[in-house]
Amino acid sequence: MRKYFEFEKLGTNYRREIIAGITTFLAMAYILAVNPYILSGADLPPELKANYPEFGAVFTATAVAAAIGTLLMAFLARLPIAQAPGMGLNAFFTYTVVLTMQIPWQQALAGVFLSCTIFLILALTGVREAIINAIPQSLKYAVSAGIGLFIAFIGLKNAGIIVSSEATFIALGHLTWFQDGLAPEQVLAAKNALLAIFGLIVTAILLTRRVHAAVFIGIVITAIVGMIFGLVSVPDKLVSAPPSLAPTFGAAFEYLGDPAALFTVNMLIVVLTFLFVDFFDATGTLIGVAGQAGLLKDGKLPRAGRALVSDATAGMVGAVLGTSTTTAYVESAAGVAAGGRSGFSAVVTGLLFILALFFSPILSVVTSAVTAPALIIVGVLMAANIAKIAWGEMDEAFPSFLTIIMMPFTYSIATGLASGFIVYPVLKVFRGKAREVHPVMYVLFFVFLFYFIWLRE
């Protein structure tokens, strides 16, 4: 096992990889609750819930899809990157495809399966790997830094440290709970925000002291303190049987054999949107996390073809099981920050998703306030790539800057990529360096324009 995952070459060991795998799982375990909540239409009026799959079945589909996808990435690509149903795409599935376009959820799953099949073809033919390798080094650094800011933004938002504001779009959240006139939910939000800040300070101190498992230890300490102060639920039991997968398993096949249902304008929009968003979100994540782990070689992702096949296959498997697109997760960077360098950490994460099927009550301790410090710290570490960008060259600096800031500001990795990739070749052409731009970058220029004008929701 050590030889297969190249422990000596990567300077790692079982202890580091196990801690990293656990850390990645804890950082993304929220998907086991959030994805079923969204896909089952739990927040919609009762009369609409019949149009959505069962919560329990989606929970099981989410855990199994995450386990299979992560193990595929571990053994095929040997990368410390986990996979699970993607946030954003699950919201598009529920609120746009099913609710607004009134496409049955079974048919929407068929759309997911079809888009991931196209992914697989692009991966097997080498087209997708060629695209990744054609991206200039400065933009790769920008992608990594931008994802770092995006992750930090998610952590700050989930913890309630920053909140929405009608006047300024975002603002500092409530950090005191003893003021008069505060509603109960404001008091709770303030206490959770302070718990997250406590965890952030503890984790930062541990990192300052060069404690290698600082991120993981920070999560554990934050959860324990949260339970002591009643902010994190203490599990009332440890084991429960996983819900049946029968209501969603294979539901996509009901429409895959029906050309009249698949070849419509609405389904074309659905498939292309899943295709574009997941393609570039996953690409950005793979580059960003691998770059943070120091795994890029001459700016290229090792075993990129296998990583992309793993990503596409995971999406197809997830659609069959009954969940929206399964893809590479940016939270994998938390495991990298904890020392993960090989695919063995992903093996650990995948196995934990299988165990989660039977120990779901324990997941009640993994709240947003508990995981937020890890996400924010990871953002700090990934933002270090900003220093590697050639800021003295405007044709390199401006596209990189757009890529970085647009990810958190638009809440989309794909939009950040698109912004920088559109501007990059334009500036190079006007500086007289058109021949230095890889032909693939010119193709992406038009692809992203098409994405912005016709496909982006």
C-alpha positions in Angstrom: 0.0 0.0 0.0 2.8 2.4 0.9 4.5 1.6 -2.4 1.3 2.0 -4.5 0.6 5.4 -3.0 4.2 6.5 -3.1 4.6 7.5 0.5 8.4 7.9 0.4 8.3 10.0 -2.7 5.6 12.3 -1.3 7.2 12.4 2.2 4.1 11.1 4.0 3.1 8.3 6.2 0.0 6.4 7.4 -0.6 8.7 10.4 -0.6 11.8 8.3 -2.8 10.3 5.6 -5.3 9.0 8.1 -5.6 12.3 9.9 -5.9 14.0 6.5 -8.7 11.7 5.4 -10.6 12.2 8.6 -10.2 16.0 8.3 -11.5 16.0 4.8 -14.5 13.9 5.8 -15.3 16.2 8.7 -15.0 19.3 6.5 -17.5 17.9 3.9 -19.7 15.7 6.1 -22.3 18.5 6.0 -23.2 17.3 2.5 -24.8 14.2 4.1 -27.5 16.4 5.6 -27.6 19.4 3.2 -27.9 17.4 -0.1 -30.9 15.4 1.0 -32.5 18.5 2.4 -32.1 20.3 -0.9 -32.9 17.5 -3.3 -36.0 16.3 -1.3 -37.5 19.8 -1.5 -37.6 19.9 2.3 -38.0 23.7 2.5 -40.8 23.8 -0.1 -44.6 23.8 0.6 -46.0 20.4 1.5 -48.0 20.2 -1.7 -44.8 20.3 -3.8 -42.8 17.7 -1.9 -44.5 14.9 -3.8 -42.5 16.1 -6.8 -39.2 15.3 -5.2 -37.3 12.1 -4.1 -37.5 10.9 -0.5 -35.1 12.4 2.0 -33.9 9.1 3.4 -33.2 7.6 0.0 -31.2 10.7 -1.1 -29.2 10.5 2.1 -28.2 6.9 1.3 -27.5 7.9 -2.3 -25.4 10.8 -1.2 -23.2 8.7 1.2 -22.8 5.8 -1.3 -22.0 8.1 -4.3 -19.5 10.0 -2.2 -17.8 6.8 -1.1 -17.6 5.3 -4.6 -16.5 8.6 -6.2 -13.8 9.2 -3.5 -12.5 5.6 -3.7 -12.3 5.9 -7.5 -10.2 9.0 -7.2 -8.0 7.3 -4.6 -7.2 4.2 -6.5 -7.3 5.4 -10.1 -5.7 8.9 -9.8 -4.0 8.4 -6.4 -4.8 12.0 -5.4 -5.9 13.3 -1.9 -9.2 14.5 -3.4 -12.6 13.4 -2.2 -15.8 13.5 -4.2 -19.5 14.0 -3.3 -22.7 15.6 -4.8 -21.7 19.2 -5.6 -23.2 22.2 -3.9 -24.8 24.6 -6.3 -25.6 21.9 -8.8 -28.0 20.4 -6.3 -29.7 23.7 -5.9 -29.9 24.1 -9.7 -31.4 20.6 -9.9 -34.1 21.3 -7.3 -35.1 25.0 -7.7 -34.5 25.4 -11.5 -34.9 22.1 -13.2 -37.7 20.5 -11.1 -39.4 23.5 -9.5 -39.2 26.2 -12.3 -38.9 24.1 -15.5 -41.2 21.4 -14.0 -39.1 18.5 -15.2 -39.7 15.3 -13.2 -36.8 14.6 -10.8 -36.3 11.2 -12.5 -35.8 13.0 -15.8 -33.5 15.4 -14.2 -31.3 12.5 -13.0 -31.3 11.3 -16.6 -29.9 14.7 -17.5 -27.2 14.4 -14.9 -26.3 10.9 -16.2 -26.1 12.2 -19.8 -23.9 15.2 -18.9 -21.5 12.9 -17.0 -21.4 10.5 -19.9 -20.2 13.3 -22.1 -17.6 14.1 -19.4 -16.4 10.6 -19.6 -16.0 10.7 -23.4 -14.0 13.9 -23.1 -11.8 12.4 -20.5 -11.1 9.2 -22.3 -10.3 11.0 -25.5 -7.8 13.3 -23.7 -9.7 16.5 -24.6 -10.4 17.5 -21.0 -6.8 16.8 -19.9 -5.5 18.8 -22.8 -7.6 21.7 -21.6 -6.2 21.6 -18.1 -2.6 21.4 -19.3 -3.2 24.4 -21.7 -4.0 26.7 -18.8 -1.1 29.1 -18.2 0.7 28.9 -14.9 -0.4 32.3 -13.6 -4.1 31.4 -14.0 -3.4 28.1 -12.2 -2.1 30.0 -9.2 -5.0 32.3 -9.5 -7.5 29.4 -9.5 -5.9 28.0 -6.3 -5.9 31.3 -4.6 -9.5 32.1 -5.7 -10.7 28.8 -4.4 -9.0 29.6 -1.1 -10.9 32.9 -0.8 -14.1 31.1 -1.9 -13.7 28.4 0.8 -12.9 31.1 3.4 -16.0 33.0 2.4 -18.1 29.8 2.7 -16.7 29.2 6.2 -17.4 32.8 7.3 -20.9 32.7 5.9 -21.8 29.3 7.3 -20.6 30.3 10.8 -22.6 33.6 10.7 -19.5 35.7 11.1 -20.6 37.5 8.0 -24.2 37.9 7.0 -26.3 39.4 4.2 -27.1 43.1 4.4 -29.6 45.1 2.3 -27.4 48.2 2.6 -23.9 46.8 2.0 -24.7 43.3 0.6 -22.6 41.6 3.4 -21.8 42.7 6.9 -20.5 41.5 10.2 -22.9 39.1 11.9 -24.2 39.3 15.5 -21.3 38.6 17.9 -23.0 39.5 21.2 -26.0 37.7 22.7 -26.6 39.7 25.9 -28.1 42.8 24.2 -31.7 43.7 24.9 -34.3 43.1 22.2 -32.5 40.3 20.4 -34.6 37.5 19.0 -33.8 33.9 20.1 -32.5 33.1 16.6 -30.1 36.1 16.8 -28.8 35.0 20.2 -28.2 31.5 18.8 -26.5 32.9 15.7 -24.2 35.0 17.8 -23.2 32.1 20.0 -22.5 29.9 17.0 -20.4 32.7 15.4 -18.4 33.0 18.6 -17.9 29.2 18.7 -16.5 29.4 15.2 -14.2 32.3 16.1 -13.0 30.3 19.1 -12.2 27.3 16.9 -10.5 29.6 14.4 -8.2 31.0 17.0 -7.4 27.6 18.4 -6.6 26.2 15.0 -4.4 29.2 14.1 -2.5 28.9 17.4 -1.9 25.2 16.7 -0.6 26.0 13.2 1.6 28.7 14.6 3.1 26.1 16.9 3.5 23.9 13.8 1.2 21.1 15.1 0.8 19.0 12.0 -2.8 17.9 12.7 -3.8 21.4 13.7 -6.9 21.5 11.5 -8.2 18.1 12.6 -7.5 18.9 16.3 -9.2 22.3 15.9 -12.4 20.6 14.6 -12.4 18.1 17.6 -11.9 20.8 20.2 -14.5 23.1 18.7 -17.1 20.2 18.6 -16.3 19.4 22.3 -16.7 23.0 23.4 -19.9 23.3 21.4 -21.3 20.3 23.2 -20.3 21.7 26.6 -22.2 25.0 25.9 -25.2 23.3 24.3 -24.5 24.6 20.8 -23.8 21.2 19.4 -26.1 18.3 19.9 -24.9 15.4 21.9 -25.8 12.2 19.9 -28.6 10.2 21.7 -27.5 7.0 19.9 -24.5 5.9 17.9 -25.9 3.4 15.3 -28.9 3.4 13.0 -29.8 1.4 9.9 -29.4 3.3 6.6 -32.6 4.3 4.8 -33.6 2.2 1.7 -32.2 3.3 -1.6 -35.0 1.7 -3.5 -37.1 5.0 -4.2 -34.2 6.6 -6.2 -32.0 3.7 -7.4 -32.2 3.4 -11.2 -34.9 6.1 -11.5 -32.8 7.8 -14.2 -33.2 4.9 -16.6 -37.0 5.6 -16.8 -36.2 8.5 -19.1 -32.8 7.5 -20.6 -34.6 5.2 -23.1 -37.1 7.8 -24.1 -35.8 10.0 -26.9 -39.0 12.2 -26.8 -38.1 13.2 -23.2 -34.4 13.6 -23.7 -34.2 15.6 -26.9 -36.1 18.7 -26.0 -34.9 22.3 -25.7 -35.4 22.3 -21.9 -33.4 19.1 -21.5 -30.6 20.5 -23.8 -30.4 23.5 -21.5 -30.3 21.2 -18.4 -27.6 18.9 -19.8 -25.4 21.7 -21.0 -25.7 23.6 -17.8 -24.7 20.5 -15.7 -21.9 20.0 -18.3 -20.4 23.5 -18.2 -20.7 24.2 -14.5 -19.3 20.8 -13.4 -16.6 20.7 -16.0 -15.0 23.9 -14.9 -15.8 23.6 -11.2 -14.2 20.2 -11.1 -11.2 21.4 -13.2 -10.7 24.4 -10.9 -10.9 22.2 -7.8 -8.5 19.5 -9.1 -5.9 22.2 -10.0 -6.4 24.2 -6.9 -6.2 21.3 -4.4 -3.3 19.5 -6.2 -1.5 22.8 -6.3 -2.0 23.3 -2.6 -0.6 19.8 -2.0 2.5 20.6 -4.2 1.6 17.8 -6.6 1.6 19.8 -9.9 4.6 19.0 -12.1 5.6 21.8 -14.4 2.1 23.2 -13.9 0.5 19.9 -15.0 -1.8 17.7 -12.9 -0.3 14.2 -12.5 -2.5 11.4 -13.8 -4.9 14.0 -14.9 -6.7 11.6 -17.3 -7.4 9.2 -14.5 -8.6 11.9 -12.2 -11.0 13.2 -14.9 -12.3 9.6 -15.6 -12.8 9.2 -11.9 -14.8 12.5 -11.7 -17.0 11.6 -14.7 -17.6 8.0 -13.6 -18.6 9.2 -10.1 -21.2 11.6 -11.6 -22.7 8.7 -13.6 -22.8 6.4 -10.6 -24.4 9.2 -8.5 -27.1 9.7 -11.1 -27.9 6.0 -11.0 -28.1 6.0 -7.2 -30.3 9.0 -7.1 -28.4 12.2 -6.5 -27.3 15.3 -8.5 -23.8 15.5 -10.0 -21.0 14.0 -7.9 -17.8 15.9 -8.3 -14.4 16.8 -6.8 -14.7 18.7 -3.5 -12.9 21.9 -2.6 -13.0 20.8 1.0 -10.4 18.3 0.1 -8.0 21.2 0.7 -8.7 20.8 4.4 -7.2 17.3 4.3 -4.2 18.6 2.3 -3.7 21.3 5.0 -3.7 18.5 7.6 -0.8 16.7 5.7 -2.6 14.6 3.1 -0.5 14.1 -0.1 -1.5 10.7 -1.5 -4.6 8.9 -2.5 -4.6 6.9 0.7 -6.2 9.9 2.5 -9.0 9.7 0.0 -9.3 6.0 0.8 -9.9 6.9 4.5 -12.4 9.5 3.5 -14.3 7.1 1.3 -14.5 4.4 4.0 -15.8 7.0 6.4 -18.6 7.8 4.1 -19.5 4.1 4.1 -19.4 4.1 7.9 -21.5 7.2 8.0 -24.4 5.2 6.6 -24.6 3.4 9.9 -23.4 6.1 12.3 -25.5 9.0 11.0 -26.5 10.2 14.5 -22.9 11.2 15.2 -23.0 13.6 12.3 -25.1 15.9 14.4 -21.9 17.2 16.0 -20.5 18.3 12.6 -22.2 21.7 12.5 -21.3 24.8 10.4 -19.7 26.4 13.4 -17.5 23.3 13.9 -16.3 23.1 10.3 -16.0 26.8 9.5 -12.6 27.3 11.2 -11.1 24.6 9.0 -12.5 26.2 5.9 -11.2 29.6 6.8 -7.7 28.3 7.7 -7.6 26.4 4.4 -8.5 29.7 2.6 -5.5 31.3 4.3 -3.1 28.5 3.2 -4.4 28.5 -0.4 -4.3 32.3 -0.8 -0.5 32.0 -0.4 -0.4 31.2 -4.2 -1.2 34.9 -4.8 2.5 35.6 -4.2 3.5 33.4 -7.2 1.6 35.5 -9.8 3.5 37.9 -12.0 1.9 41.1 -10.7 4.3 43.3 -12.6 2.9 42.1 -15.9 -0.6 43.5 -16.4 -1.5 40.8 -19.1 -0.8 38.2 -16.4 -2.0 40.2 -13.3 -5.4 41.4 -14.4 -6.8 38.0 -15.6 -5.5 36.4 -12.5 -7.0 39.1 -10.3 -10.4 38.7 -12.0 -10.2 34.9 -11.5 -9.5 35.3 -7.8 -12.1 37.9 -6.8 -14.9 36.6 -9.0 -15.0 33.2 -7.3 -16.1 34.5 -3.9 -18.0 37.5 -5.2 -20.2 35.5 -7.5 -20.2 32.4 -5.3 -19.0 30.3 -8.2 -15.7 28.7 -9.2 -16.9 28.4 -12.8 -17.6 32.1 -13.1 -14.2 33.0 -11.7 -12.6 30.7 -14.3 -14.7 32.1 -17.1 -13.9 35.8 -16.2 -10.1 35.3 -16.2 -10.0 33.0 -19.2 -12.0 35.4 -21.3 -9.7 38.4 -20.5 -6.4 36.5 -20.7 -6.2 35.9 -24.5 -7.6 39.4 -25.2 -4.8 41.1 -23.3 -2.1 38.8 -24.8 -3.3 39.7 -28.3 -3.2 43.4 -27.7 0.3 43.1 -26.2 1.5 41.3 -29.3 1.9 38.0 -27.6 -0.8 36.1 -29.4 1.5 33.3 -30.3 2.3 32.6 -26.7 -1.3 31.7 -26.0 -2.1 28.0 -26.3 -4.8 27.4 -29.1 -7.0 25.7 -26.5 -7.2 29.1 -24.6 -8.7 30.7 -27.7 -11.3 28.0 -27.9 -12.1 28.4 -24.2 -12.5 32.2 -24.8 -15.5 31.5 -27.1 -16.8 28.6 -24.9 -16.9 30.9 -21.9 -18.6 33.7 -23.9 -21.2 31.2 -24.9 -21.6 30.1 -21.3 -22.1 33.7 -20.1 -24.5 34.7 -22.8 -26.7 31.6 -23.2 -26.3 29.1 -20.4 -25.5 30.7 -17.1 -28.5 30.9 -14.9 
